[in-house]
Amino acid sequence: MTDAAPDLAILYEHPQWFEPLFAALDRRGVAYVKAPFAGHVFDPQGSPPPAPVIFSRLAMSSFLREAEHPIFYAQSLYAHWAAQGARVLNAEALAVDASKARQLSVIASLGLLTPETRVVHRRQDLIAAAAGLRFPVLVKADIGGSGAGIARYDSAEELAVAAQAGETPVGVNGVALLQEYAPRRDGRIHRVETLNGRFLYAMEVESPGDAFDLCPADACLVRPGAAALTMTRFEPPAEIVAAAEAIAEAARLDIGSVEYLVDDRDGSTRFYDINALSNFVAKPEEVLGFDPHEDLVDWLVEVIAEEKERAR
């Protein structure tokens, strides 16, 4: 971080997750300012953008760390700054990032498969919504993160008991997804990272048992109770790369990942998650053979140059 007028502001909630990004920016001498959400306020009649380019590093899992999370606040804040001419990276993707239901609709609109899913806004509707779905099923909070808000039910009776007792997961926005449990082949999911709408790298992530928290970043892996993950660089076939890039474009994703699994029941490829927060993999040089933060900073420098040119 330099003393010059900032060209870039980083908006974030988690105090440790972005140290590798800050270090990469420092190495390149980028004039940036850190802007944590904690304590942030804005005036709808003022509060100019802190920099011409604003990079959103908002985690959907923020509600797990603080009940008064910034997920909905950020939507108003980014719109306020964009109206004043700032370029807010990933702002347009926020509505999709903040809803698993919207993510699946985006994926399905491209003709790609997702796990069979029903969306509800009342627990009592889960029982009827399960008609025609194969058990076991998952109930997922619409706004999740780090595998939170996911429960498995092996029978209609088990689901009914939990729903009637008010024990099934529900998102902080009051929406839940009922989804067929698709067993992942070889216990693996695949995560495809994109940058500026283009393929950056892909990984296979393998976990023991039936874990749902498959975040591969440093800050995720050191959490108490985090799953033991095996991460391997993976070169996806051309059709997967094309699908991931199409999803990124449809979701207005400046940077982020797309996740899919191979359904072990029938071998089908099913996309199930769009994530606008990429912390990147832990130990990238060891796992990937390069540090994607360097690519990220290259792009941020290009965006800053574009905005300076536009302002002239």
Solvent accessible surface area in square Angstrom, and as a share of the most:
residue,aa,sasa,rsa
1,M,107,0.48
2,T,56,0.33
3,D,157,0.81
4,A,63,0.49
5,A,86,0.67
6,P,45,0.28
7,D,30,0.16
8,L,0,0.00
9,A,0,0.00
10,I,0,0.00
11,L,0,0.00
12,Y,21,0.08
13,E,33,0.15
14,H,26,0.12
15,P,83,0.52
16,Q,112,0.50
17,W,19,0.07
18,F,8,0.03
19,E,87,0.39
20,P,57,0.36
21,L,4,0.02
22,F,8,0.03
23,A,44,0.34
24,A,0,0.00
25,L,0,0.00
26,D,71,0.37
27,R,146,0.53
28,R,103,0.38
29,G,48,0.46
30,V,12,0.07
31,A,11,0.08
32,Y,4,0.02
33,V,48,0.28
34,K,67,0.29
35,A,13,0.10
36,P,58,0.36
37,F,15,0.06
38,A,83,0.65
39,G,80,0.77
40,H,50,0.22
41,V,126,0.73
42,F,49,0.20
43,D,71,0.37
44,P,104,0.65
45,Q,179,0.80
46,G,25,0.24
47,S,33,0.21
48,P,99,0.62
49,P,34,0.21
50,P,49,0.31
51,A,7,0.05
52,P,68,0.43
53,V,1,0.00
54,I,0,0.00
55,F,0,0.00
56,S,8,0.05
57,R,3,0.01
58,L,6,0.03
59,A,3,0.03
60,M,20,0.09
61,S,5,0.03
62,S,1,0.00
63,F,39,0.16
64,L,88,0.44
65,R,95,0.35
66,E,87,0.39
67,A,97,0.75
68,E,153,0.69
69,H,32,0.14
70,P,12,0.08
71,I,0,0.00
72,F,93,0.39
73,Y,67,0.26
74,A,0,0.00
75,Q,71,0.31
76,S,65,0.42
77,L,0,0.00
78,Y,5,0.02
79,A,63,0.49
80,H,30,0.14
81,W,6,0.02
82,A,51,0.39
83,A,91,0.71
84,Q,82,0.36
85,G,42,0.40
86,A,11,0.08
87,R,76,0.28
88,V,18,0.10
89,L,2,0.01
90,N,7,0.03
91,A,26,0.20
92,E,117,0.53
93,A,1,0.01
94,L,11,0.05
95,A,40,0.31
96,V,19,0.11
97,D,12,0.06
98,A,8,0.06
99,S,10,0.06
100,K,32,0.13
101,A,20,0.16
102,R,132,0.48
103,Q,5,0.02
104,L,14,0.07
105,S,72,0.47
106,V,24,0.14
107,I,0,0.00
108,A,58,0.45
109,S,89,0.58
110,L,70,0.35
111,G,70,0.67
112,L,45,0.22
113,L,92,0.46
114,T,23,0.13
115,P,5,0.03
116,E,76,0.34
117,T,27,0.16
118,R,89,0.33
119,V,79,0.45
120,V,14,0.08
121,H,134,0.60
122,R,114,0.42
123,R,84,0.30
124,Q,119,0.53
125,D,42,0.22
126,L,1,0.00
127,I,69,0.35
128,A,79,0.61
129,A,21,0.17
130,A,8,0.07
131,A,79,0.61
132,G,78,0.75
133,L,14,0.07
134,R,121,0.44
135,F,63,0.26
136,P,35,0.22
137,V,0,0.00
138,L,11,0.05
139,V,0,0.00
140,K,20,0.08
141,A,4,0.03
142,D,4,0.02
143,I,2,0.01
144,G,5,0.05
145,G,19,0.18
146,S,33,0.21
147,G,25,0.24
148,A,21,0.17
149,G,30,0.29
150,I,37,0.19
151,A,28,0.21
152,R,96,0.35
153,Y,17,0.06
154,D,80,0.42
155,S,39,0.25
156,A,48,0.37
157,E,121,0.54
158,E,78,0.35
159,L,1,0.01
160,A,20,0.15
161,V,101,0.58
162,A,10,0.08
163,A,7,0.05
164,Q,142,0.63
165,A,62,0.48
166,G,36,0.34
167,E,125,0.56
168,T,1,0.00
169,P,22,0.14
170,V,64,0.37
171,G,7,0.06
172,V,66,0.38
173,N,58,0.30
174,G,30,0.29
175,V,34,0.19
176,A,4,0.03
177,L,1,0.00
178,L,0,0.00
179,Q,6,0.03
180,E,6,0.03
181,Y,33,0.12
182,A,10,0.08
183,P,38,0.24
184,R,32,0.12
185,R,97,0.36
186,D,97,0.50
187,G,22,0.21
188,R,85,0.31
189,I,3,0.02
190,H,17,0.07
191,R,12,0.04
192,V,0,0.00
193,E,1,0.00
194,T,0,0.00
195,L,20,0.10
196,N,88,0.45
197,G,18,0.18
198,R,155,0.56
199,F,61,0.25
200,L,28,0.14
201,Y,1,0.00
202,A,0,0.00
203,M,0,0.00
204,E,31,0.14
205,V,0,0.00
206,E,63,0.28
207,S,8,0.05
208,P,88,0.56
209,G,73,0.71
210,D,55,0.29
211,A,26,0.21
212,F,59,0.25
213,D,32,0.16
214,L,17,0.09
215,C,26,0.15
216,P,3,0.02
217,A,4,0.03
218,D,73,0.38
219,A,21,0.16
220,C,1,0.01
221,L,58,0.29
222,V,121,0.70
223,R,62,0.23
224,P,134,0.85
225,G,87,0.84
226,A,30,0.23
227,A,23,0.18
228,A,76,0.59
229,L,29,0.15
230,T,81,0.47
231,M,37,0.16
232,T,69,0.40
233,R,100,0.37
234,F,45,0.19
235,E,114,0.51
236,P,16,0.10
237,P,62,0.39
238,A,82,0.64
239,E,117,0.52
240,I,14,0.07
241,V,32,0.18
242,A,60,0.46
243,A,11,0.08
244,A,0,0.00
245,E,27,0.12
246,A,37,0.29
247,I,0,0.00
248,A,0,0.00
249,E,133,0.60
250,A,45,0.35
251,A,1,0.01
252,R,142,0.52
253,L,7,0.04
254,D,41,0.21
255,I,0,0.00
256,G,0,0.00
257,S,0,0.00
258,V,0,0.00
259,E,16,0.07
260,Y,6,0.02
261,L,17,0.08
262,V,32,0.18
263,D,0,0.00
264,D,70,0.36
265,R,86,0.32
266,D,85,0.44
267,G,31,0.30
268,S,21,0.14
269,T,45,0.26
270,R,20,0.07
271,F,5,0.02
272,Y,38,0.14
273,D,22,0.11
274,I,3,0.01
275,N,39,0.20
276,A,10,0.07
277,L,15,0.07
278,S,4,0.03
279,N,20,0.10
280,F,4,0.02
281,V,4,0.02
282,A,6,0.04
283,K,132,0.56
284,P,25,0.15
285,E,112,0.50
286,E,139,0.62
287,V,30,0.17
288,L,6,0.03
289,G,56,0.53
290,F,50,0.21
291,D,32,0.16
292,P,0,0.00
293,H,14,0.06
294,E,58,0.26
295,D,50,0.26
296,L,3,0.02
297,V,0,0.00
298,D,63,0.33
299,W,14,0.05
300,L,0,0.00
301,V,55,0.32
302,E,99,0.44
303,V,1,0.01
304,I,15,0.08
305,A,57,0.44
306,E,89,0.40
307,E,12,0.05
308,K,91,0.39
309,E,107,0.48
310,R,156,0.57
311,A,89,0.69
312,R,205,0.75
